Amino acid sequence: MKCNVGNADRALRIIAGLVLIILAATGTVGLWGWIGVIPLLTGIFRFCPAYPLLGINTDSKK
């Protein structure tokens, strides 16, 4: 897996994922909030499986 998620993209993914998980854990949103695990993991591992399919790479290091 090559890194294809840049720093700004990574930060947004991690923040959005954590917010969704916290909202789901506190019961503010329904079970769909646990989908925040996906952006959190893609931010942590710096790889998004959809990006190669779409031809996107936000990582500045190529």
DRENTORKOL-3810 file (N, C-alpha, C; in nm, 4 decimals):
REM DRENTORKOL-3810
@n.u->0.0834; n.v->-0.1173; n.w->0.0000; ca.u->0.0000; ca.v->0.0000; ca.w->0.0000; c.u->0.0881; c.v->0.1240; c.w->0.0000
@n.u->0.0728; n.v->0.2039; n.w->-0.1020; ca.u->0.1427; ca.v->0.3310; ca.w->-0.1068; c.u->0.0574; c.v->0.4365; c.w->-0.0386
@n.u->0.1234; n.v->0.5286; n.w->0.0267; ca.u->0.0497; ca.v->0.6385; ca.w->0.0897; c.u->-0.0132; c.v->0.7240; c.w->-0.0201
@n.u->-0.1418; n.v->0.7490; n.w->-0.0083; ca.u->-0.2085; ca.v->0.8336; ca.w->-0.1063; c.u->-0.2956; c.v->0.9399; c.w->-0.0398
@n.u->-0.2778; n.v->0.9578; n.w->0.0914; ca.u->-0.3529; ca.v->1.0582; ca.w->0.1666; c.u->-0.2535; c.v->1.1604; c.w->0.2205
@n.u->-0.2713; n.v->1.2865; n.w->0.1825; ca.u->-0.1822; ca.v->1.3935; ca.w->0.2256; c.u->-0.2104; c.v->1.4386; c.w->0.3677
@n.u->-0.1292; n.v->1.5330; n.w->0.4154; ca.u->-0.1383; ca.v->1.5778; ca.w->0.5544; c.u->-0.2716; c.v->1.6447; c.w->0.5872
@n.u->-0.3163; n.v->1.7368; n.w->0.5027; ca.u->-0.4428; ca.v->1.8060; ca.w->0.5298; c.u->-0.5590; c.v->1.7075; c.w->0.5221
@n.u->-0.5575; n.v->1.6229; n.w->0.4225; ca.u->-0.6611; ca.v->1.5206; ca.w->0.4054; c.u->-0.6614; c.v->1.4273; c.w->0.5257
@n.u->-0.5427; n.v->1.3902; n.w->0.5717; ca.u->-0.5275; ca.v->1.3003; ca.w->0.6849; c.u->-0.5870; c.v->1.3618; c.w->0.8117
@n.u->-0.5548; n.v->1.4877; n.w->0.8364; ca.u->-0.6048; ca.v->1.5555; ca.w->0.9563; c.u->-0.7578; c.v->1.5638; c.w->0.9544
@n.u->-0.8139; n.v->1.5991; n.w->0.8394; ca.u->-0.9600; ca.v->1.6080; ca.w->0.8287; c.u->-1.0264; c.v->1.4728; c.w->0.8503
@n.u->-0.9676; n.v->1.3678; n.w->0.7964; ca.u->-1.0232; ca.v->1.2338; ca.w->0.8122; c.u->-1.0213; c.v->1.1902; c.w->0.9590
@n.u->-0.9088; n.v->1.2149; n.w->1.0264; ca.u->-0.8962; ca.v->1.1737; ca.w->1.1658; c.u->-0.9945; c.v->1.2515; c.w->1.2539
@n.u->-1.0027; n.v->1.3820; n.w->1.2336; ca.u->-1.0941; ca.v->1.4641; ca.w->1.3138; c.u->-1.2394; c.v->1.4237; c.w->1.2887
@n.u->-1.2776; n.v->1.4102; n.w->1.1622; ca.u->-1.4155; ca.v->1.3733; ca.w->1.1294; c.u->-1.4490; c.v->1.2350; c.w->1.1850
@n.u->-1.3558; n.v->1.1415; n.w->1.1731; ca.u->-1.3783; ca.v->1.0072; ca.w->1.2253; c.u->-1.3969; c.v->1.0065; c.w->1.3759
@n.u->-1.3117; n.v->1.0796; n.w->1.4466; ca.u->-1.3229; ca.v->1.0859; ca.w->1.5923; c.u->-1.4533; c.v->1.1517; c.w->1.6356
@n.u->-1.4923; n.v->1.2578; n.w->1.5676; ca.u->-1.6175; ca.v->1.3262; ca.w->1.6014; c.u->-1.7361; c.v->1.2319; c.w->1.5830
@n.u->-1.7399; n.v->1.1623; n.w->1.4712; ca.u->-1.8506; ca.v->1.0688; ca.w->1.4474; c.u->-1.8538; c.v->0.9567; c.w->1.5509
@n.u->-1.7382; n.v->0.9032; n.w->1.5853; ca.u->-1.7318; ca.v->0.7951; ca.w->1.6838; c.u->-1.7769; c.v->0.8444; c.w->1.8209
@n.u->-1.7332; n.v->0.9633; n.w->1.8594; ca.u->-1.7737; ca.v->1.0194; ca.w->1.9888; c.u->-1.9240; c.v->1.0442; c.w->1.9917
@n.u->-1.9775; n.v->1.0994; n.w->1.8830; ca.u->-2.1220; ca.v->1.1238; ca.w->1.8774; c.u->-2.2009; c.v->0.9933; c.w->1.8839
@n.u->-2.1506; n.v->0.8898; n.w->1.8202; ca.u->-2.2184; ca.v->0.7598; ca.w->1.8243; c.u->-2.2083; c.v->0.6974; c.w->1.9639
@n.u->-2.0930; n.v->0.7115; n.w->2.0266; ca.u->-2.0729; ca.v->0.6525; ca.w->2.1587; c.u->-2.1584; c.v->0.7207; c.w->2.2652
@n.u->-2.1839; n.v->0.8493; n.w->2.2487; ca.u->-2.2650; ca.v->0.9215; ca.w->2.3468; c.u->-2.4142; c.v->0.9133; c.w->2.3168
@n.u->-2.4497; n.v->0.8555; n.w->2.2038; ca.u->-2.5897; ca.v->0.8397; ca.w->2.1684; c.u->-2.6505; c.v->0.9621; c.w->2.1016
@n.u->-2.5682; n.v->1.0592; n.w->2.0656; ca.u->-2.6172; ca.v->1.1793; ca.w->1.9994; c.u->-2.6675; c.v->1.1472; c.w->1.8595
@n.u->-2.5985; n.v->1.0599; n.w->1.7911; ca.u->-2.6424; ca.v->1.0129; ca.w->1.6598; c.u->-2.6660; c.v->0.8625; c.w->1.6714
@n.u->-2.7281; n.v->0.8064; n.w->1.5725; ca.u->-2.7571; ca.v->0.6633; ca.w->1.5751; c.u->-2.6341; c.v->0.5786; c.w->1.5483
@n.u->-2.6617; n.v->0.4530; n.w->1.5183; ca.u->-2.5530; ca.v->0.3588; ca.w->1.4899; c.u->-2.4713; c.v->0.3967; c.w->1.3676
@n.u->-2.5302; n.v->0.4755; n.w->1.2772; ca.u->-2.4569; ca.v->0.5137; ca.w->1.1561; c.u->-2.3314; c.v->0.5946; c.w->1.1906
@n.u->-2.3247; n.v->0.6525; n.w->1.3075; ca.u->-2.2075; ca.v->0.7307; ca.w->1.3473; c.u->-2.0810; c.v->0.6479; c.w->1.3575
@n.u->-2.0978; n.v->0.5173; n.w->1.3763; ca.u->-1.9798; ca.v->0.4295; ca.w->1.3842; c.u->-1.9077; c.v->0.4163; c.w->1.2506
@n.u->-1.9679; n.v->0.4691; n.w->1.1456; ca.u->-1.8989; ca.v->0.4695; ca.w->1.0162; c.u->-1.7751; c.v->0.5593; c.w->1.0222
@n.u->-1.7637; n.v->0.6373; n.w->1.1283; ca.u->-1.6458; ca.v->0.7206; ca.w->1.1499; c.u->-1.5180; c.v->0.6398; c.w->1.1644
@n.u->-1.5309; n.v->0.5104; n.w->1.1875; ca.u->-1.4132; ca.v->0.4237; ca.w->1.1957; c.u->-1.3386; c.v->0.4224; c.w->1.0617
@n.u->-1.4121; n.v->0.4301; n.w->0.9527; ca.u->-1.3496; ca.v->0.4238; ca.w->0.8202; c.u->-1.2584; c.v->0.5438; c.w->0.7939
@n.u->-1.3072; n.v->0.6689; n.w->0.8069; ca.u->-1.2150; ca.v->0.7801; ca.w->0.7850; c.u->-1.1020; c.v->0.7839; c.w->0.8881
@n.u->-1.1300; n.v->0.7391; n.w->1.0106; ca.u->-1.0249; ca.v->0.7362; ca.w->1.1118; c.u->-0.9122; c.v->0.6419; c.w->1.0697
@n.u->-0.9463; n.v->0.5222; n.w->1.0269; ca.u->-0.8442; ca.v->0.4255; ca.w->0.9857; c.u->-0.7709; c.v->0.4684; c.w->0.8587
@n.u->-0.8440; n.v->0.5249; n.w->0.7628; ca.u->-0.7764; ca.v->0.5695; ca.w->0.6404; c.u->-0.6834; c.v->0.6869; c.w->0.6701
@n.u->-0.7168; n.v->0.7675; n.w->0.7694; ca.u->-0.6278; ca.v->0.8765; ca.w->0.8092; c.u->-0.5055; c.v->0.8258; c.w->0.8824
@n.u->-0.5252; n.v->0.7280; n.w->0.9683; ca.u->-0.4120; ca.v->0.6723; ca.w->1.0441; c.u->-0.3147; c.v->0.6001; c.w->0.9521
@n.u->-0.3667; n.v->0.5180; n.w->0.8613; ca.u->-0.2801; ca.v->0.4389; ca.w->0.7735; c.u->-0.2375; c.v->0.5128; c.w->0.6478
@n.u->-0.2918; n.v->0.6337; n.w->0.6253; ca.u->-0.2570; ca.v->0.7183; ca.w->0.5111; c.u->-0.2836; c.v->0.6502; c.w->0.3773
@n.u->-0.3833; n.v->0.5640; n.w->0.3742; ca.u->-0.4197; ca.v->0.4962; ca.w->0.2503; c.u->-0.5710; c.v->0.4887; c.w->0.2398
@n.u->-0.6236; n.v->0.5340; n.w->0.1280; ca.u->-0.7664; ca.v->0.5248; ca.w->0.1005; c.u->-0.7845; c.v->0.4311; c.w->-0.0187
@n.u->-0.8539; n.v->0.3189; n.w->-0.0020; ca.u->-0.8696; ca.v->0.2237; ca.w->-0.1111; c.u->-0.9479; c.v->0.2786; c.w->-0.2296
@n.u->-1.0289; n.v->0.3804; n.w->-0.2101; ca.u->-1.1059; ca.v->0.4381; ca.w->-0.3203; c.u->-1.0204; c.v->0.5300; c.w->-0.4076
@n.u->-0.9169; n.v->0.5885; n.w->-0.3522; ca.u->-0.8354; ca.v->0.6839; ca.w->-0.4282; c.u->-0.7699; c.v->0.6237; c.w->-0.5530
@n.u->-0.7075; n.v->0.5064; n.w->-0.5465; ca.u->-0.6490; ca.v->0.4502; ca.w->-0.6691; c.u->-0.7535; c.v->0.4231; c.w->-0.7769
@n.u->-0.8723; n.v->0.3824; n.w->-0.7366; ca.u->-0.9778; ca.v->0.3545; ca.w->-0.8321; c.u->-1.0229; c.v->0.4821; c.w->-0.9035
@n.u->-1.0167; n.v->0.5941; n.w->-0.8297; ca.u->-1.0593; ca.v->0.7227; ca.w->-0.8857; c.u->-0.9433; c.v->0.8035; c.w->-0.9433
@n.u->-0.8214; n.v->0.7538; n.w->-0.9286; ca.u->-0.7041; ca.v->0.8240; ca.w->-0.9800; c.u->-0.6669; c.v->0.9462; c.w->-0.8980
@n.u->-0.6945; n.v->0.9436; n.w->-0.7683; ca.u->-0.6673; ca.v->1.0565; ca.w->-0.6803; c.u->-0.5478; c.v->1.0241; c.w->-0.5921
@n.u->-0.4639; n.v->1.1255; n.w->-0.5677; ca.u->-0.3519; ca.v->1.1121; ca.w->-0.4748; c.u->-0.3280; c.v->1.2496; c.w->-0.4142
@n.u->-0.3571; n.v->1.2661; n.w->-0.2834; ca.u->-0.3378; ca.v->1.3950; ca.w->-0.2190; c.u->-0.2044; c.v->1.4038; c.w->-0.1474
@n.u->-0.1264; n.v->1.2967; n.w->-0.1503; ca.u->0.0056; ca.v->1.2966; ca.w->-0.0875; c.u->0.1040; c.v->1.3717; c.w->-0.1768
@n.u->0.1778; n.v->1.4655; n.w->-0.1206; ca.u->0.2702; ca.v->1.5463; ca.w->-0.2004; c.u->0.3959; c.v->1.4674; c.w->-0.2399
@n.u->0.4270; n.v->1.3615; n.w->-0.1647; ca.u->0.5436; ca.v->1.2781; ca.w->-0.1967; c.u->0.5019; c.v->1.1703; c.w->-0.2966
@n.u->0.5589; n.v->1.1751; n.w->-0.4139; ca.u->0.5209; ca.v->1.0762; ca.w->-0.5161; c.u->0.6358; c.v->0.9879; c.w->-0.5531
END
